[in-house]
Amino acid sequence: MILTLDTTRLALAAACLISYGLVCAPPLLDWRRRTAREAAGRAAVQAAGPGWIVAHASQTGNAEQLAAQTAETLRLAGLPVRLCSLSALSADELQQAERILFIVSTYGEGDAPDAAAAFVGRIMTGTMPLPQLHYALLALGDSSYGQYCGFGRALDTWLQQQGARPLVERIEADRLADSAIAAWRHALSHLAGTTDAPDWSAPAFGAWRLAERHWLNEGSSGAPIYHIELEPEDGVLPDWQSGDLVQVVAPAEPDKPREYSIASIPSDGRVHLLVRLHLHGERGAGVASGWLCREAPVGATLQMRVRQHRHFRLDGNEHRPLILIGNGSGIAGLRGHLRARALAGHGRNWLLFGERHAQHDYHYRHEWDALRAAGQLQQLDVAWSRDAGGQGCCVRYVQDILPAQAAALRDWVAQGAAIYVCGSLQGMAAGVDRALSDILGRDKLDDLITENRYKRDVY
């Protein structure tokens, strides 16, 4: 009886194994054939000559993400490819390269991203014969600015002036328009000779609830600014890091999500935002800020998703001293970093912040006082642009603090500090950059960019 039972079990097990083999064998064989084809393709390309370069210049991470997807598509086609920041390209590498795909963004009124500053200063200011170079260029921009895709167009013009030849006409993407990204993918498939590509789709928007909203600067001469807290309706909080962003969809403009810096960390249990109400005279409030700050009732549902902002994350700077400089609503991104640093027990932090009035615009003051008392904020400097006297009477804007702190700034940088700047592009960011350049020297500041120790999230 026992023998019969064991024989039956053995027969059933053998049948299962045979069935499993019949199911798995075709996909396995297909995978082995595909792997062999890809290996043969890579070997053929490597034997034929140099591979492809995918170079990106990103301010908020979009160009870098698209560059990574572009490089992965080339790899799937069996092509050798190097992925790098534009500023990592040397003059020699550029002159020797035969095929480069450029994905570059523009910020402000035609400015190059910080990640391209070294390339512009070192290479684009001169001439360089590039008759061997074939290239394609995807330019990211925002048509609401006067110099739409200004840097991408300038790079394209410079390359052609040096004799480089475009593989396809420049593709311009207005706020990452789907049609433009689809055109780039189509061109890429043609160049790579494959339709096999990774999934480029962004994470889906999810339903979030507006849980809290507080007007922070009542009585200020500046536009109202609100602290907003949001929580996912399904109760599942996504993961993010300090420095990341959210994209919020206002009901009146579902095709144009607005991006905001996250002012909290996951352990807070909610996404915190600091949103300034944009007022446009007779036209009223901005579509997104007006809805978030005034129109949407607490408890309302909105569509939102978290987006990685790798360029402004702490990443390799977690254990360095940190100098955080910002103004206005830019304190949101800096607050996220300070909360992350406090949670990790890193206390070597220096915050420099500017706003209008000490009485009305000292956002999160109680938090900074608590961090200082706990030894987690080593130095704090503030500037008030509309106060006639009292605290901050000797300075006007946050950039005006820096010359008086030049010796301390140089000392912090010498000890390995990283500098993070968040806030308005016009005025503050440019003024801070000039002050830092005067104090540290332009070459040193460019070195800090290359070392990922000078990062900016400006708008």
N, C-alpha and C positions, 0 to 999 in steps of 0.2 A: 504493500500500500504506500509505504514511504517512498520506495523507488519509483512507483508510478507517478506520485505527486511531484517528485523532483524532476522526472523526465518531462512532465507537462510544463513545469516552470521553465525548464531550460528551453523547451521549444518556443514558449511564448516570448522569452527574452531574446532568442535568436530572431524571431519574426519582427520584434520591435527594432532590433538593431538593423535588420535588412531594410525595413521601412524607413527608418531614420536616414540610412545611407542613401536610399533612393531619393529622398527629399533634399538632402543636403549636397549630394554630389554635383548636380548641375550648377547651383550657385557657386560652389567651391571651384569647379572647373572654370566657370566664367570669370571668377575673380582672379584665378591664376593666369588665364589668358590675358585679361586686362592688365594685370601687373606686369606680365612679360612684355606686352606692347608698350606700356609706359616706360619700362626700363630701356627697351630698345630705342624708343624715341629720344629719351634723355641722352643715351650714349651717342646717337647719331648727331644730335645737336651739339653736344660737347666736342665731338670730333670735328664738327664743321667750323667752330670758332666761338667767340665770346657770346655770353648769354645776354639776357635782358636786364635792365635796371628799372625799377619802379621807385621814383623819387617823389616824396610828398612834402608839402609845406602847409601845416595845419595850425589854426589858432584855437579852435574849440574841439578838435578831434575828428571832425567829419572827414576831412581830406585823408587823415591817417588811416581811418577805418576803411574808406574806399580803396586806398592804396593796398592795404592788407588783403582785401578781397580780390583786387586785381592781380596781385602777386600769386595768390592761391589758385586763381583760374589758370594762370600761365603754368604753374607747377603741375596742375592736373592734366594739362596738355603735354606734359613731359619736357617742358622748357626750363632750362636753368635760369634762375632769376635771383637778383639781389634787391631786397627791400631796404630803403634807407631814407633818412631825412634829407631834404634838399641841401641843407648846409653841411651835411656830411660828405657831399661830393667834392673832391678836390679838382683842381684845374687839370691835372694829368689824367684823372679818371674820366673827366668830361671829354677831353680830346681823344682818348682812346676808345670811348664807348661808340657802339654802332647803333644800338636801339635803346631808347629810354622812353618810358611812359611817365609823364609828369601829372600829378594831381595836386593842384595848389588852390588855396583859398585867398580871399582878399578881405581885409577888415578895415573899417573906417572908410575914409574917402580915398580909396585906391591904394592903401598901404599894404606892404608885404607883411605876412605873419612874422611873429618873432622867430619862428623856426627857420625862416628864410633870410634873416638879417645878415648873417655871416656870408651867405652865398651872394647876396646883393652887393655887399660892401667889398667882398674879395674878388668877385668874378664879373658881375654884371656892370660894374663901373668901367670896365675896359673892353678891349676887343680880343677875340680868340677865334682863330679859324676852326670851323667844325664841319668841313665838307663831307666827312664820313658819317655824320650822325643823322639817323632817321628817328623821328620822334612823334608822339601823339600827346595832346595836352587836354586835360579836363580842368576847367576853371570854375571854381565855386564862388558864388557871390550873392548879393542881395540887391535887386533892382530898385529898391527904395533909396539907395545911395546914388549920388551923382556920378561917381566913378565906378560904375558897375563892373565887376570882374577886372578891376584896374590892374592888379598885379599879374593875373593870368595873361591879360592882353600884353602887358609890358614884357613878360617873359617870352611869349610867343614871338613878338616883334624882334626882341634881342636875338633869339635863336636863329631866326631867318636871316637877320643881318650878318650873322657869323657864318652863313652858308649851310646851316642845318636844314634838312628837308622834312616837312610834315608827312606822316603816313596817312593821316586823315585831317580834315579841317578841325580847328579848335572847337571843342564842345563846351558850351557854357551852361551851368546849372543854376537857375535862380531859386534860391532857398531849397536846394536839393530836389528840384522838380523831377517827378517820376519819368517824364518823357526824356529829359536830358540824361538821366542815369541809364535808362533803357538804351539810348543811342550809344552811350559809352560801352555798355555791355555788348551791344551788337558789333561795334567796331572791334572790340577786344576779341570776340569770338572769331571774327574774320582774320585778325592778325595772328591769333594763336592756332587757328585751324581746328577749332573744337567747339562743340555746343555743350560740353560737360562743364558745368560751373557750380561753385558752391552757392548755398542759399544766401542771397544778399538782402533778404527782407528784414526790416527792422522789427523789434518786438512790438507786439500789438498794444494798442492803447487799452487801458483797463478803466473800470468804474471806481472813482474815488469820492469820498464824502468830505465836504468842507466842514471840519469839526470845530474849529475855533477861528476867530478873527478879532484882532485888537488894533485900534488906531494908536500908534505910538507917539506921534509928534503933534498932538493938538496944541495950537497956539504958535506953531512955527510959521515963519514967512515962506517956507518952502512948501512944495506940493505934499499932500498927505501921504504917509507911508504906513503900511499895515503889516503886522505879524500875522501870518496865516498858517494854520495847521491842517493837514489832510491825512486821511487814513483810508486804506483800501476797503471797499465794500465787502469783499469776500474774506476780510480778516487776515489775508496772507501778505505780509510785508515783504516787498522785494529787497534784495541785497544791493547795497551801494557803498561807495567810499566817499569820504570827505573830498570835496572838489567836483563831484558829479553834478549833473543838471537834471531838471525835469522839463518835459514838453507838455504844455497845457493847451487843450483845445477849447476855445471859447465858442459857445453855441452859434454866434453870429458869423464866425469865420472858421468853419470846420476844416478847411483845407490849408490853414496857415497857423499851425501851432506856435505858441510863444515859449521861449526857453527862459528858465529862471534857475539861479544857483540854489542848491539845497543848503539850508542853514542848520541842518541837524545830522545826526548819525543814526544808524539802525537801532541802537540800544535806546534811543529816545522813544521809540514806538510809533512815531509819526514822521511824515515829511514836513519840515518847517520851511516856509518861504518868507522873504521880506520883499514886499511888492510896493513900489511907488505908483500912486495914481497919476497917470499921464493926462494932463489937461490941455486941450487944443482950442481954447477960446470958444468961439461960437459953435464949433463942431462938437464940443462936449468932451467927454473922457475917452481915452483909448479903449478900443474894443475889448482887449483881454484884461487890461488892468481895471477898467471900469466894471467889468463883470465880476472879477475876483474881489475887488475892494468894496463895491457898493451894491451891485444889482443882485448877485447870487445870495440867497438867504443861507444862514448857517444851517447845515443839514442837507444842502443841495448836492446833487451828484454832478460830477464833471468827468471828462475823459482825460486821462493823463498817463504818461509813462516815464520811467527813469531812463536817462541816457548817460552812458559812461563819458567822462571828460578826462581822458587819460593825460592830456597836456597839463591839467591843473591838479592832478592828484599828488599825494605826498610821495608815493612810490619809493624811490631810492633815498628820499630825504627824511624818512621817518625818524631817524636817530640823529639828525643834524640839528644844530640850533636853527630856529626859524624866525625870520623877520617878515611880519605881515603888515602890508600897507594898503589902505583903502579909504574910500569915502562913500557917503550916502548909503544906498542899498547894497553897495559892494561889501559891506560888513557881513552880509549873509554867507558868502563863500568862506570868508576868514573865520567866522564863527564855527562853521563846520570843522575846519582844521583844528581850531583851538579845543573843541569838544573831543575830537579824536585824540589829540595830544594829551589832554587831561586824562582820558580813559586809559591811555597807554602808559601814563606816568612820566611823560616827557615835559619837563618844566622850563627848558631853556627857550622861552618864547618872548618875542618883542612885538607889541602891537602899536602901530601908528595909524590914527584914524582922524578924519576930518569931516565936519558937517557945518551947519549954519549956526545954531544956537546951543550953548551948553545946557540951558534949562529945558529945551524942548527936544533936541535932536541927539541926545547922548544914548543911542540905541544899545540896549542890553548892558547898561552901566552896572547894574547889580551883579551881573555875571562876571564882568571884568574885575570888580572889587573882590568877589569871592575867589576868583582864580589867583589874584595877587595875594590874598590872605593865606591861600593854601600853598603858595610857592610855585604855582604853575604858570604864572605870567610874570616874568622877571622884570620887564620894563613896559611902561605904557605912556605914550605921548599922544596928545590930542590937540587939534586946531579948530578954531571956530571962526568962520568967515564973516559972520554978521554981528558978532558981539563987539561992542565999542570998548569994553573994559572987562576987568576981572580975568578969570582963567582963559588963557589963550590970547591975551591982548597983544602979545608981542609977535604973533604969527597970524597969517591969514588963511592959508590953505595947508593941506597935509604935506605937500612937497616943500613948503617953507620950513618945516621942522628939520629936514635932513641936513642942511649946511651946519646948523648948530650941533648936530650929533655926528659930524663927519668922523671924528676920531673913534667913537664907539662903533659906528658902522663898519669902518675899516677893520677894527679889531674882531667884530663878530664874523665878518667874511673871512678873515685870516684863520679863524678857528673852524671854518667849514660851513658857515651858515648858508642857508638857502633863502631866497627872497621871493615872496609871493605878493602880487599886486592885483587888487580886485576893485572895480568901480568904473567910473566914467572915462571913456577914451579921450574926449576933448577936455583939455585943461589938466585934470589930475594925472592921468597915465603918462601923457607927454611930459608934464612938468616933473614927475617923479623920475622918469627915464633920464631927463637932462640933468637933474640933480645927482642921480647915481653915477652918471657918466662923468660929471665934474669931480666927484669925490673919489671914485674908484679908477677912472680912466676908461675910455671907450673899449680898448682892447680887453681889459679885464672883464667888463660887462658882457662883451661878446663871448668870452671864455665861459662865463657863468651860464649863458644861454646854451652853449654847446654841452656843458656838463649837467644840464637840466637843473641848475641851481638858481635860475632867474625865470620865473613863470608868471604869466599875466592872463587874467580873465577880465577883459575890458570890453565895453560896449557903448 
